[in-house]
Amino acid sequence: MLRFVPLAVVLLALGCLAQQRLELGFTTAVSPRLVEQHVRRFGPPAKAHLDNWKAYAAKRRGNGAPEAELLAEVNRTLNRVRFVDDSKHWGEADYWATPSEMVASHGADCEDFTIAKYFMLKELGVPIARLRMTYVKSLKLNQAHMVLAYYPRPDADPLVLDNLEDSVRPASQRPDLVPVYSFNDEEVWVEARGRSGSPRQIRNWAALIERLEREART
Amino acid sequence: MTLGRQLASAASLIFFVALAGIEAIHLYSSQAHMQRQLESLAQDAATSIGLSLGTLLRGGGDAALAETVINPAFDRGHYERIEYLSAVGEPVVVKALPKEEGDYPGWFAGIFTLRAPTAESLVSAGWRQLGKVRVTVHPRYAYEQLWQTFRDTMLYLVLIFAAALLALRLFLRGLLRPLAAVETAAMSISARDFVTLRLRPRTRELQRVVAAMNVMSEKMREAIEAESRRAEQMQAAAYRDPVTGLLNGRGFAARFESTYEGEHEPFRGIFAMAEIADLGVINRQVGPERCDDLLRTAYRPMEQAASAAGGFAGRWTGALTVFVLPRAGGEAARRELNALREQAAAALQELGVEGAGRVHCAGIEAAGAPVTLNALIRGVEEALLQAREAEGGVLLLAAGGTPGTRSAQSEVEVVSEAVKARRVQLVGQEAFRMSDHRAIHTEIFARLRDAEGREMAAAQFVPVVAAHDLAEALDRAVIERVLDAARRTDGDIGINVSMRSAERAAFLAWLQQALAERKDVARRLSFELPEHGVVANEAAAVAFARALRTGGARFGIDHYGVHKDSLALLQRLRPDYVKLAAAHTSAFVKDQSARFFAESVVRAARQLDIPVIAQNVEDDAMYQSIGAIGFAGYQGNMGGRPSPWPAS
């Protein structure tokens, strides 16, 4: 009998890992120890921010609201986090924060907003095939920017979730944004440059996934 | 399985496993590499077609336009299937190749399977998703390349394997060459041939084995030589005169009987006797020591002349010496005897003893008819008496005082006709082991019958056979008869072969052929040569023994132990057994020194694993004494008289 114990342990561990893979970036993946860690890192307010975030997701999960309504609400809710430049906030030119880091630190730039919205919508049951994180050029700001695009159907005009606007409008009404390059968890496609590969091959995305996995183990 | 073969198989197995492992690892890593390449190819194709389609169809377009983009890529032949699907997943353009086999065997694809990877790319124009490109790569080219790799590496590894085996073989041969020599030496030693190994192997273990074997060989050789020396001393003590070193009376008789009596060719030549006149007077004058000197000096020319003629000499009694000069006769013999007498007399005079110098010598000429030693002695004593009266003369008489008649012509014809017609009657007498009284073999003797079927006595036909060169024909007839009859009998068979036959190359070739044809019978056969024949032509005896052993038969020496070289013969010829001359058997019942000699022969032979068989064991007294001496076997009327063979 005893010799089956190691096998059982391995299977159990694999099971946990699979569970964690599914929940990467979800509010449910944030353990009390991670909360403590964030409190030590970002100061006492972090706990309240994280609790509110988790509570929001718990409240919205599975209450069957129409997706259009959900999009607007998630956009609005997460847009409340302060906009802070990466170099000031993280001391790095381009740091893709995990959703829990963004919420706990109560600061984010465009990529962090987009990532947090992507994972929140994924957690709340929106199929990721409809979601695409999209690099755009903002003609208004004349700088690189990132938004989350939502395609209700593959051939539809997408809705744009932007941290610069609380309202969610169709892309056709956003002439200030020129799409450059979009991806989601499942694939990456390149519009302007000849790069290809799975999202893991995008360096920042790979670093983000690694941090999420580390958080999930905490 | 030899050590070399075991080492070679183990090493080649290890080589094989290692090389097969290398081949497998190489192919599996190539396979993984190919798989990644295929995936990358699929992804690259999907991405580039997706990009082109996105650009081209931005302003709206149809399936035909999409197909013009897809065709060039598809026609390169690397792709099994390229699809362009609309945004809602409906196929717009589908290009697919029929399944086709590449230039590689099916089993290979079964072992090293490559998945046909599929990659997708989104086709978009600005915010709008136009559809999807899905590309499936054809793995055929990858299989072909993998198959090529497989064949190339396989060829390379097979060459390496062959080279490794060759190198291994050479290495092992060098390493094991001394071992083969050691093995051969070990086999020689177990066959009691105590060789010394001269090689010095580089391998330490072998060095020690060689050293140990050499030490052992040396010790055994010394032991055997010591036994042989002792036996030679015993032989001298029993059969030689201590003063002159010549055979003593018994020694001379034994030698004569085992050479010229019985089944042997009867003596033909000069049987001579010499004496120093007035030895008793001289003895009183000069004392016994000086007298011994006289004897030694006087008889040396006689002994030398006898040896030179192939005969032998012995001190008969006191001042009398006897010697035989085979094949001598007539006026030449008389001159020779006279010369010997004069030489002896001159030698005595040189010693400066007063009154010495008179030597009498007489001889009789034996013509080759069967004659006993006693008859010859009686004849020559009479002749010497006359010579003594004639004062200094030499007298030469015909054998036994009767005219030396050659066999009558009619008798020669009868005998040679019987031999040619193979009218041979075989007679057998069994030899028994002492330990359990089981038969060792049946010794076969030949008798001839005349045309009327009457049996001829040995004494009647042996001289004719010897004189008219019929020995070989008779031996062949006997051997043929034995080979023929052997299947109807059990047990081993001993056959006497005359030295005249054994010396002939034609006979040897014939015998080898006969033995090779009847291998089953050959194993049961022993062939015996008489000791005096072996001594006379040792090289022929060695060749004969070798031929017998090649054919699976055994080699024995009959009438053994009467010659001075007897003991050395054991070591040089290594017969499978020896039969001690019959003369000894009667001697050692009565005489202590003869018994000592027999014992020492038995001991020396035992060291060499050669059984000694006593002959002419006639009664219980003889049987008891040979038992005490340690003979391996016995033969004689005690065990049964010769009887017709095979028993009907």
Contacts between the chains, C-beta under 8 A, distances in Angstrom:
chain1	res1	chain2	res2	distance
A	149	B	127	6.8
A	151	B	129	6.5
A	153	B	87	7.5
A	153	B	88	7.2
A	154	B	87	3.9
A	154	B	88	6.1
A	154	B	89	7.7
A	154	B	129	5.0
A	154	B	131	8.0
A	155	B	86	7.3
A	155	B	87	3.4
A	155	B	88	6.2
A	155	B	128	7.1
A	155	B	129	6.0
A	155	B	130	7.5
A	157	B	127	6.5
A	157	B	128	7.0
A	158	B	127	5.4
A	171	B	126	7.9
A	171	B	127	3.9
A	172	B	127	7.4
A	179	B	126	5.7
A	179	B	127	5.4
A	182	B	124	7.6
A	187	B	120	6.8
A	187	B	122	6.9
A	189	B	47	7.6
A	189	B	50	6.6
A	189	B	121	5.9
A	189	B	122	4.0
A	189	B	124	6.8
A	190	B	47	6.8
A	190	B	51	7.2
A	191	B	51	7.9
A	191	B	54	6.9
A	191	B	124	6.4
A	194	B	47	7.3
A	194	B	48	7.5
A	194	B	51	7.2
A	196	B	43	5.5
A	196	B	44	6.7
A	196	B	46	7.8
A	196	B	47	3.8
A	196	B	121	7.2
A	197	B	43	6.8
